[in-house]
Amino acid sequence: MAEVSNSNLLKTATGSSEVLVAEGDACIVIIRTEWNAAIVGALEEGCKSALERAGACSYKVVTVPGAFEIPFGIRAYWDAHKYKDDRPQAFIALGCVLRGDTPHFEYVCRAVTDGILQLNMTLPVPTIFGVLTVDNQQQADERIGGKHGHKGEEAAITAVKMISLQKAFKSPTAS
């Protein structure tokens, strides 16, 4: 079972320790959904709090209607900003899809997962998956500060680590 105690995410550095994200050095765009607003709001607050503690970047928040629209929102934002000074160095996708009585859950989960995978394969910056796909409210609560940690905070830390990793690959000292 994936519990916060099974991860070293909060304890270890990723990539080269020689190249770190410097203070204010990166822009991260959080794409969040309107659906399941209380859960997604908690994910967003944890994400922003972790980014502020890291002190490594500025962030912007963009809201899309639902999880299905997350990949489009990210792609549209990238296309509008890729040549600008405030070009994002990472995206964080935040949402929550709760299982219902119809197959809609599977369709939406598959679409957002595949969409984010495609973005990770085609954009030159990482897209972090912070979308909860849960059966019920209890499982969501366990992932916004419960026994499974805080997935919003974890997404923020992952984004900072992936930016540092990418900078390490571009560094002349990277091997």
Secondary structure, DSSP 8 states (H G I E B T S, - for coil): ---GGG--TTT---S-TTS---TT-EEEEEEEESTTHHHHHHHHHHHHHHHHHHT-EEEEEEEESSGGGHHHHHHHHHHHHTTSTT--SEEEEEEEEE--SSTHHHHHHHHHHHHHHHHHHHSSS-EEEEEEEESSHHHHHHTEEETTEEHHHHHHHHHHHHHHHHHHHHSTT--
